[in-house]
Amino acid sequence: MPRVKTGAYTKQRRKKWLKAARGYFGGRSKLYKSARHQVMHALVSAYRERRKKKRRFRAQFITRINAGIRPLGINYSSFIHGLKLAGIEIDRSVLAEMAVVAPEDLGRLVELAKEELAAAAPAAA
């Protein structure tokens, strides 16, 4: 069986990791082993943060909605419950945008939610 020299393939593989580590500080972009470890760590962090980003945005939406409806005399959980009772299906990103851009439209939704809550309260009692 003939001998196979793998130098070219090894160089290609190492260049791939070093290219991915471009822009890192010091040896993390110049030294193969450090660069490879740093790139793997960055990929793990990126994967994790892509999932966390969705949670952070949802929390921000809820905060904006709550800030927009508190002056109208209702809290967030009651508002969402009232919308569900009214059969209004608007996601939180749209409600948060309404709280910032069109508070008067959000006020109309609050009134609908309050009416539904009032109508459902005697039935529950």
C-alpha positions as CSV (number, residue, x, y, z in Angstrom):
1,M,0.0,0.0,0.0
2,P,1.5,3.4,-1.0
3,R,2.2,6.0,1.6
4,V,-0.2,9.0,1.7
5,K,1.1,12.4,2.6
6,T,-1.5,14.5,4.3
7,G,0.3,17.8,4.7
8,A,-1.8,19.7,2.2
9,Y,-5.1,18.5,3.8
10,T,-3.8,19.3,7.3
11,K,-2.9,22.8,6.1
12,Q,-6.4,23.3,4.6
13,R,-8.1,22.2,7.7
14,R,-6.0,24.5,9.9
15,K,-6.5,27.4,7.6
16,K,-10.2,26.9,7.9
17,W,-10.1,27.3,11.7
18,L,-7.7,30.3,11.4
19,K,-9.9,32.0,8.9
20,A,-12.9,31.6,11.2
21,A,-10.9,33.1,14.1
22,R,-10.0,36.3,12.1
23,G,-10.5,39.4,14.2
24,Y,-9.9,37.7,17.5
25,F,-7.2,39.2,19.8
26,G,-3.6,38.1,19.9
27,G,-2.9,34.4,19.7
28,R,-6.6,33.6,19.5
29,S,-6.4,34.5,15.8
30,K,-2.8,33.5,15.1
31,L,-2.2,30.2,16.9
32,Y,-4.0,27.1,15.6
33,K,-4.9,25.5,18.9
34,S,-6.0,28.7,20.6
35,A,-8.0,29.8,17.5
36,R,-9.7,26.4,17.2
37,H,-10.8,26.5,20.9
38,Q,-12.0,30.1,20.6
39,V,-14.0,29.4,17.5
40,M,-15.6,26.4,19.0
41,H,-16.5,28.4,22.1
42,A,-17.9,31.2,19.9
43,L,-20.1,28.7,18.0
44,V,-21.5,27.3,21.2
45,S,-22.2,30.8,22.5
46,A,-23.9,31.8,19.2
47,Y,-26.1,28.7,19.3
48,R,-27.2,29.4,22.9
49,E,-27.7,33.1,22.4
50,R,-29.9,32.6,19.3
51,R,-32.4,30.8,21.6
52,K,-32.0,33.3,24.4
53,K,-32.7,36.2,22.1
54,K,-36.2,35.0,21.6
55,R,-36.8,35.0,25.4
56,R,-35.3,38.5,25.8
57,F,-37.5,39.9,23.0
58,R,-40.7,38.4,24.6
59,A,-39.8,39.8,28.0
60,Q,-39.2,43.2,26.3
61,F,-42.6,43.0,24.6
62,I,-44.3,42.2,27.9
63,T,-42.6,45.1,29.6
64,R,-43.7,47.5,26.9
65,I,-47.3,46.3,26.9
66,N,-47.5,46.5,30.7
67,A,-46.0,50.1,30.6
68,G,-48.6,51.1,28.0
69,I,-51.7,49.7,29.7
70,R,-51.0,50.5,33.4
71,P,-52.1,54.1,33.1
72,L,-55.3,52.8,31.6
73,G,-56.1,51.0,34.8
74,I,-55.4,47.3,34.0
75,N,-52.4,45.1,34.5
76,Y,-50.8,42.8,32.0
77,S,-52.2,39.5,33.0
78,S,-55.8,40.8,33.2
79,F,-55.4,42.5,29.8
80,I,-54.2,39.3,28.1
81,H,-56.9,37.3,29.8
82,G,-59.5,39.8,28.7
83,L,-58.2,39.6,25.1
84,K,-58.5,35.8,25.1
85,L,-62.0,36.0,26.4
86,A,-62.8,38.5,23.7
87,G,-61.4,36.2,21.1
88,I,-58.8,38.7,20.0
89,E,-55.6,37.0,18.8
90,I,-52.8,39.5,18.5
91,D,-49.3,38.5,19.3
92,R,-47.2,40.3,21.9
93,S,-44.9,41.9,19.4
94,V,-47.8,43.7,17.7
95,L,-49.2,44.8,21.0
96,A,-45.8,46.1,22.1
97,E,-45.5,48.1,18.8
98,M,-49.0,49.5,19.4
99,A,-48.0,50.6,22.9
100,V,-45.2,52.6,21.5
101,V,-46.6,53.9,18.2
102,A,-50.4,53.9,18.6
103,P,-51.4,54.1,22.3
104,E,-55.0,55.1,21.4
105,D,-55.5,51.8,19.5
106,L,-54.2,50.0,22.5
107,G,-56.6,51.9,24.6
108,R,-59.5,50.5,22.5
109,L,-58.2,47.0,23.1
110,V,-58.0,47.7,26.8
111,E,-61.7,48.8,26.8
112,L,-62.7,45.6,25.0
113,A,-60.7,43.5,27.4
114,K,-62.2,45.3,30.4
115,E,-65.7,44.7,29.0
116,E,-65.0,41.0,28.6
117,L,-63.6,40.7,32.1
118,A,-66.7,42.4,33.5
119,A,-69.0,40.1,31.6
120,A,-67.1,37.0,32.7
121,A,-66.9,38.1,36.4
122,P,-70.6,37.5,37.3
123,A,-70.5,34.2,35.5
124,A,-67.5,33.0,37.6
125,A,-69.1,34.1,40.9
